[in-house]
Amino acid sequence: MSTMHYHDYLELDKILGAQNPESEKRNLPAHDEMLFIIIHQAYELWFKQLHHEVDSVAMIMNKPALNDNSPELQTVVHRLKRTITILQVLVHQVDIMETMTPMDFLDFRDMLRPASGFQSWQFKQLEAKLGLKFEHRHGKEYYTSQLRQEHVSGIKKAEADKSVLQLVSAWLERMPLAPALSNDEKSFWQQYRSVYQGSLAEGEKENLEVFDGVFLNDSQIQSNLSSKANRSALFIMLYRGYPLLQLPFQLLNCLLEIDEQLSSWRYRHMNMVHRMIGTRIGTGGSSGKDYLKAAADKHYIYKEIAQLNSFLIERRKLPQLPTELETRLGFVHK
Ligand code: HEM
């Protein structure tokens, strides 16, 4: 019979033996360094779990058979929701960090140089897996200059692999439900375009050109989503009440929520940094708060999906769907 023990199963010798404050080693006791270490370790453990969830989501989405009616779409949404819940906890963990005052931090801050959360390869790799490409990063070369070579390779690999954003984009392109494009003015998209045009205020007229670029022709606009993918995503948002579109809508909504939680974390971290070190540079040598602010502004991963909300029209003005399509979107009655 197995004699599995809690302590061994969780390998607590390793985990609980991994808090070794620098201040103790140097015989310059700093009470709060224990908190500082444990908070960072807790973050890294949760990052590990986030990788586990995001990897499985990517694996499922990479299957060619995944369609809107697949039971696995439910698994994807379920795991993305878990990802969001973990991110919410990570945002709240800043509360604990903030119980440390700037003076308590100064007791050991210099002993950490040049270590910094900036070197958290798990965080950077997670951003990459979700869809942040190198060319969209703030500070480009700078961020890799602080990392070990093996960690840079891991991030580069994640950047080269298909990200969740790319996989969602491919799934949207495959989705057969949104009405096809046609020049006929009675067709769905032409009707939609003209209602949208009618909804624009004087100062927004040029939005129509953007609409055409986003939905009708793959324009010069640099985007992670093709016009076909954009049409599918907008269609899902507009008709999300139909049974077949409920899960696809939740999937898109999860992505926006992930961006929002990541952004909340960035802002809370940034404000904490400002309070803790003012305008001094970070232990990792960046400009500190200014660097973090620029990254927070630039690192939205699913901005193209968020932007689709600028093209919604009032529910009561939505074009009537053809009966055949309406039946496909609903529960089938025979
Ligand atoms: C006293 C608390 C903290 C201070 C003063 C602080 C300060 C900073 C600063 C100044 C940077 C910019 C890079 C640099 O020059 O070092 C940074 C980056 C970062 N920190 Fe913190 N930090 C703190 C706590 C945390 C915690 C608890 C985490 C959790 C893992 C964390 C994760 C990160 C990450 C992931 C980055 C990179 C962000 C990016 O490149 O977009 N930090 N931190």
Residues whose N, C-alpha, C, O or C-beta is under 5 A from the ligand:
A	BS01	HEM	I39 H40 Y43 S116 G117 F118 S120 F123 V273 M276 G282 T283 G284 G285 S286 G288 A295
